């Protein structure tokens, strides 16, 4: 199982989410931690990978040599790519 760590910015994003969305995001992050290959998707030509949680995305970095995923951004898919990539 991978260890999921939120950056300070991702923590703020998480805290600002509606409680039902927050639950959906944390559930997906936990599942991703159990099955990295299935849930963590590389973004082409970008420094981040992504984890999908419904209409929300977590932009993460996964060092494939370790079992740690660092979450940098959590946001709605309509803005997360334009704003953070």
C-alpha positions in Angstrom: 0.0 0.0 0.0 1.3 3.4 -0.9 1.5 6.3 1.5 -0.6 9.3 0.4 0.7 12.7 1.4 -1.1 16.0 0.8 0.9 19.1 0.1 -0.3 22.2 2.0 -2.0 23.5 -1.2 -3.8 20.2 -1.7 -4.9 20.2 2.0 -6.4 23.6 1.4 -8.2 22.4 -1.7 -9.5 19.3 0.1 -10.8 21.4 3.0 -12.7 23.7 0.6 -14.6 20.8 -1.0 -18.2 19.9 -0.3 -18.3 17.1 2.3 -19.7 14.6 -0.2 -17.0 15.4 -2.7 -14.4 15.2 0.0 -15.5 11.7 0.8 -15.4 10.7 -2.8 -11.9 12.1 -3.2 -10.5 10.5 -0.1 -12.1 7.2 -1.0 -10.4 7.2 -4.5 -7.0 8.3 -3.0 -7.2 5.3 -0.6 -8.1 2.9 -3.4 -5.3 4.4 -5.5 -2.9 3.7 -2.6 -3.9 0.0 -2.8 -3.6 -0.3 -6.5 -1.3 2.3 -8.0 -1.1 0.8 -11.5 -4.9 0.9 -11.8 -5.7 4.4 -10.5 -2.7 6.6 -11.2 -2.6 7.8 -14.8 0.4 9.6 -16.4 -0.3 12.9 -18.0 1.5 13.2 -21.3 4.4 15.6 -21.3 3.6 16.8 -17.8 5.3 16.6 -14.5 2.2 15.3 -12.8 0.2 12.1 -12.8 -3.5 12.2 -12.1 -6.1 10.3 -10.1 -9.7 10.6 -11.1 -12.5 11.0 -8.5 -15.8 11.6 -10.4 -15.6 15.1 -11.8 -12.6 15.9 -9.7 -8.9 15.3 -10.3 -5.9 15.0 -8.0 -2.7 16.0 -9.6 0.0 13.8 -8.0 3.6 12.8 -8.3 4.3 9.1 -8.0 7.9 8.0 -7.8 7.6 4.6 -9.2 10.6 3.5 -7.2 8.9 4.2 -3.9 5.5 3.6 -2.4 4.7 7.3 -1.8 2.2 9.4 -3.7 2.4 13.2 -3.1 -0.8 15.1 -3.9 -0.3 18.6 -5.1 -3.7 19.8 -6.4 -7.3 18.7 -6.0 -9.9 20.4 -8.1 -12.8 20.1 -10.5 -11.7 18.8 -13.9 -13.1 21.9 -15.6 -10.4 24.1 -14.1 -7.6 22.0 -12.7 -5.8 21.4 -16.0 -5.9 24.9 -17.3 -5.0 26.4 -13.9 -2.2 24.1 -12.8 -0.6 22.7 -15.9 
